[in-house]
Amino acid sequence: MKRNIISIYSLLFFVFFGYAQNQNKWIEDIDFYQKTLEEKHINLFHSISKNEFNSEIKNLKNKVHKLTDFQTITELMRITQKIGGRKGDGHTAVPLWNRNLHKFPLKLFNFDGELRVISIVNKHQKYFGNKLISIDGIPINDIYEKVAKRTPFTENEQSSKDRTSSYLVVSELLKALNITKKLNEAKFTFEDEKGNKETILLKSYNKKLLTSFKYQTVKLTTPNISRPKESKLNNLWFTSLNKSKTIYINFKGYPSEKEMNVFSEDVYTYIQKYKSKHLIIDLRDNYGGDFYKGLLLSAWLNTCNSIDWKSKVYVLVNRKTYSAAMVNALQFKQILNAKIIGEPTGANPNGYQDMGQFVLPNSKLLITHTKRLFRFQDINSKGLQPDYLITSKWKNFKSGFDEVLNWVLQDLNKK
């Protein structure tokens, strides 16, 4: 009996000692987080006061013993977003890049406040296009509000729409926020076009399994525009339209400087050969990189005298045009006299950019921060504002109709 009592006490000792160790490690990480951000961020207290920041840190350390690891992470996400989320400092964030996350097999898009399914595993394809109403019985508006306060890389309302829709399917985040009851499954309630509601059980999966599934999805298409087979880069290519009079550049990612120079020379050579007159640069869904490489492209283009620089140069943007891509869009407007077409960008022309990062010593949680303050226009605006505003509408999106690009092609036909 005595031996059993001793064993019980020993077990309790090791359990509590283990929790204490975990708590102490998190406190070390939180202290490191605070100290390093204050040292490395160019202006940490531009939106949150030092007193408020210190108070948030103190409160988190006081309650960390009550939290799971991921709940502590979500609190750090919330505090970090208060530094500048939706206030022009999206680069200061907790992005979860180095975490082994599980997600539910669907993608959502915010159409004027309606969260619709724009991609879903084939097994549940009947729910493609449906509105998401609730998860585990909790109304989606309540969930959206909670998740929106923690999502990384939110400089304005546009990026908040994009990022929140993306992080709404992360099972660890939903469980840590007490939205879902289980980590590996949840009940999703959808509503179809006729108003009929249906609840299904969805399971969450790791990245490897998610990529192995086939999905029902929509890809925006435009006749006669597709990536040429000979293109060497997946995220940067060009093609021609209207018997080579129109050059379309699909610019979704930044290659190396050498690759950009080769690509730019190829475009230049083609334009010179065929005396092309119109130029379309598509920066939609470009999450950024190095805007100096974009300037290299503009330097080559600017020497092409056949282009109608007065009125036939277009740059396409959307809520997923971030960071360097937003900067290049604005620079192309200035340098190439381009018209900006689409919706406001997810990044602001004036604000905190140029990202650095560090890792917390125990949890290995990745933290990103701003290193520079850029001012690219005279007035402050929430996102780069387009010259012609065209927002995504579900009735067109579901059929794959590219509203923005089709508007440009119609405008090219005007004299």
Backbone hydrogen bonds, N-H to C=O, Kabsch-Sander energy under -0.5 kcal/mol:
donor,donor_aa,acceptor,acceptor_aa,energy
5,I,1,M,-2.3
6,I,2,K,-2.4
7,S,3,R,-2.3
8,I,4,N,-2.4
9,Y,5,I,-2.6
10,S,6,I,-2.5
11,L,7,S,-2.6
12,L,8,I,-2.7
13,F,9,Y,-2.4
14,F,10,S,-2.3
15,V,11,L,-2.4
16,F,12,L,-2.8
17,F,13,F,-2.8
18,G,14,F,-2.3
19,Y,15,V,-2.1
20,A,16,F,-2.5
21,Q,17,F,-2.6
22,N,18,G,-2.3
23,Q,19,Y,-3.0
24,N,20,A,-3.0
25,K,21,Q,-2.3
26,W,22,N,-2.1
27,I,23,Q,-2.4
28,E,24,N,-2.1
29,D,25,K,-2.2
30,I,26,W,-3.0
31,D,27,I,-2.4
32,F,28,E,-2.2
33,Y,29,D,-2.9
34,Q,30,I,-2.5
35,K,31,D,-2.6
36,T,32,F,-2.8
37,L,33,Y,-2.2
38,E,34,Q,-2.1
39,E,35,K,-1.5
40,K,36,T,-2.7
41,H,37,L,-2.4
42,I,370,T,-1.4
46,H,43,N,-1.2
53,F,49,S,-2.5
54,N,50,K,-2.7
55,S,51,N,-2.2
56,E,52,E,-2.4
57,I,53,F,-2.2
58,K,54,N,-2.4
59,N,55,S,-2.5
60,L,56,E,-2.1
61,K,57,I,-2.3
62,N,58,K,-1.9
63,K,59,N,-1.3
64,V,60,L,-1.0
66,K,63,K,-2.0
67,L,64,V,-1.2
72,T,68,T,-2.0
73,I,69,D,-1.9
74,T,70,F,-2.5
75,E,71,Q,-1.7
76,L,72,T,-2.0
77,M,73,I,-2.2
78,R,74,T,-2.0
79,I,75,E,-2.6
80,T,76,L,-2.4
81,Q,77,M,-2.1
82,K,78,R,-1.5
83,I,79,I,-0.7
83,I,80,T,-1.0
84,G,80,T,-0.6
84,G,81,Q,-1.0
85,G,81,Q,-3.9
86,R,154,T,-4.3
87,K,84,G,-2.4
87,K,154,T,-0.5
88,G,155,E,-1.7
89,D,84,G,-1.9
91,H,352,Y,-0.6
92,T,89,D,-1.0
93,A,91,H,-0.8
93,A,368,T,-1.2
99,R,96,L,-1.4
101,L,99,R,-1.6
103,K,205,Y,-2.7
104,F,169,V,-2.2
106,L,104,F,-2.5
107,K,119,S,-2.8
109,F,116,R,-1.8
111,F,109,F,-0.9
111,F,114,E,-3.0
112,D,110,N,-0.9
114,E,111,F,-1.9
115,L,113,G,-0.6
116,R,109,F,-2.4
116,R,114,E,-0.9
117,V,130,N,-2.2
118,I,107,K,-2.1
118,I,116,R,-0.7
119,S,107,K,-1.2
120,I,216,Q,-1.8
121,V,105,P,-2.0
122,N,214,K,-3.0
124,H,121,V,-2.4
125,Q,122,N,-1.8
127,Y,124,H,-2.0
128,F,125,Q,-2.0
129,G,117,V,-2.4
130,N,127,Y,-2.0
131,K,191,E,-2.6
132,L,115,L,-2.9
133,I,131,K,-0.5
133,I,189,T,-3.3
134,S,189,T,-1.2
135,I,138,I,-1.8
136,D,187,K,-3.5
138,I,135,I,-2.0
140,I,133,I,-2.7
142,D,139,P,-0.7
143,I,139,P,-1.8
144,Y,140,I,-3.1
145,E,141,N,-1.8
146,K,142,D,-1.6
147,V,143,I,-2.7
148,A,144,Y,-2.6
149,K,145,E,-0.8
149,K,146,K,-0.6
150,R,147,V,-2.1
151,T,147,V,-1.3
153,F,90,G,-0.9
155,E,153,F,-0.7
155,E,346,G,-0.7
160,S,156,N,-1.9
161,K,157,E,-2.0
162,D,158,Q,-1.8
163,R,159,S,-3.0
164,T,160,S,-2.3
165,S,161,K,-1.6
166,S,162,D,-1.5
167,Y,163,R,-2.6
168,L,164,T,-1.3
169,V,166,S,-1.0
170,V,167,Y,-1.4
171,S,102,H,-2.4
171,S,169,V,-0.7
172,E,102,H,-0.6
174,L,170,V,-2.0
175,K,171,S,-2.4
176,A,172,E,-2.2
177,L,173,L,-1.6
178,N,175,K,-1.6
179,I,174,L,-2.7
180,T,174,L,-1.0
182,K,185,E,-0.6
186,A,202,L,-2.2
188,F,186,A,-0.6
188,F,200,I,-2.7
189,T,134,S,-2.5
190,F,188,F,-0.5
190,F,198,E,-2.8
191,E,131,K,-2.1
192,D,196,N,-2.5
195,G,192,D,-1.8
198,E,190,F,-2.2
200,I,188,F,-2.6
202,L,186,A,-2.8
202,L,200,I,-0.6
204,S,184,N,-1.9
205,Y,103,K,-2.7
207,K,101,L,-0.5
210,L,206,N,-2.4
211,T,207,K,-2.0
212,S,208,K,-0.5
212,S,209,L,-1.0
213,F,209,L,-0.6
213,F,210,L,-0.9
216,Q,120,I,-3.2
217,T,215,Y,-0.6
218,V,118,I,-0.8
221,T,400,G,-2.6
222,T,225,I,-0.5
225,I,222,T,-1.9
226,S,224,N,-0.5
231,S,228,P,-1.5
237,W,250,N,-1.8
239,T,248,Y,-2.1
241,L,246,T,-2.5
245,K,241,L,-0.7
245,K,242,N,-1.3
246,T,241,L,-2.2
247,I,278,H,-2.4
248,Y,239,T,-2.7
248,Y,246,T,-0.5
249,I,247,I,-0.5
249,I,280,I,-3.3
250,N,237,W,-2.9
250,N,248,Y,-0.6
251,F,249,I,-0.8
251,F,282,D,-2.3
252,K,235,N,-2.3
252,K,250,N,-0.7
253,G,235,N,-1.6
260,M,256,S,-2.5
261,N,257,E,-2.2
262,V,258,K,-2.2
263,F,259,E,-2.7
264,S,260,M,-2.8
265,E,261,N,-2.1
266,D,262,V,-2.0
267,V,263,F,-2.3
268,Y,264,S,-2.5
269,T,265,E,-2.7
270,Y,266,D,-2.1
271,I,267,V,-2.7
272,Q,268,Y,-2.6
273,K,269,T,-2.1
274,Y,270,Y,-2.4
275,K,271,I,-1.3
276,S,271,I,-1.1
277,K,245,K,-2.3
278,H,245,K,-2.9
279,L,312,K,-2.2
280,I,247,I,-2.8
281,I,314,Y,-2.8
282,D,249,I,-3.2
282,D,280,I,-0.6
283,L,281,I,-0.8
283,L,316,L,-2.2
286,N,283,L,-1.2
287,Y,252,K,-0.5
287,Y,285,D,-0.7
291,F,289,G,-0.5
293,K,290,D,-1.5
294,G,290,D,-0.8
295,L,291,F,-1.7
296,L,292,Y,-1.2
297,L,293,K,-1.5
298,S,294,G,-2.0
299,A,295,L,-2.0
300,W,296,L,-1.5
301,L,297,L,-2.3
302,N,298,S,-2.4
303,T,300,W,-1.1
304,C,301,L,-2.2
305,N,303,T,-1.0
307,I,304,C,-1.0
308,D,277,K,-3.2
309,W,307,I,-1.7
311,S,308,D,-0.6
312,K,308,D,-2.0
314,Y,279,L,-2.6
315,V,339,K,-2.7
316,L,281,I,-2.4
317,V,341,I,-2.5
321,T,318,N,-1.9
322,Y,286,N,-2.6
322,Y,320,K,-0.9
325,A,322,Y,-1.8
326,M,322,Y,-1.0
327,V,323,S,-2.1
328,N,324,A,-2.9
329,A,325,A,-2.2
330,L,326,M,-2.1
331,Q,327,V,-2.6
332,F,328,N,-2.9
333,K,329,A,-1.5
334,Q,330,L,-1.7
335,I,331,Q,-3.7
336,L,332,F,-1.8
338,A,332,F,-1.4
339,K,313,V,-2.4
341,I,315,V,-2.9
341,I,339,K,-0.5
342,G,388,Y,-2.2
343,E,317,V,-1.2
345,T,384,L,-1.1
346,G,318,N,-0.6
346,G,321,T,-1.0
347,A,321,T,-0.9
351,G,349,P,-0.5
351,G,374,F,-2.6
352,Y,88,G,-2.3
353,Q,351,G,-0.5
353,Q,372,R,-1.8
356,G,369,H,-3.0
358,F,367,I,-2.4
360,L,365,L,-2.5
364,K,360,L,-1.4
367,I,358,F,-3.0
368,T,93,A,-2.7
369,H,356,G,-2.4
371,K,353,Q,-1.2
371,K,354,D,-2.2
372,R,353,Q,-2.3
374,F,351,G,-2.9
376,F,349,P,-0.9
383,G,381,S,-1.5
384,L,347,A,-0.8
385,Q,383,G,-0.5
387,D,340,I,-1.9
388,Y,340,I,-1.9
390,I,342,G,-2.5
396,N,393,K,-0.9
397,F,393,K,-2.7
398,K,394,W,-2.7
399,S,396,N,-0.8
400,G,397,F,-1.9
401,F,396,N,-2.0
402,D,221,T,-0.8
402,D,400,G,-0.5
403,E,401,F,-1.2
406,N,402,D,-2.2
407,W,403,E,-1.8
408,V,404,V,-1.8
409,L,405,L,-2.3
410,Q,406,N,-1.9
411,D,407,W,-2.2
412,L,408,V,-1.9
413,N,409,L,-0.6
413,N,410,Q,-0.8
414,K,411,D,-1.1
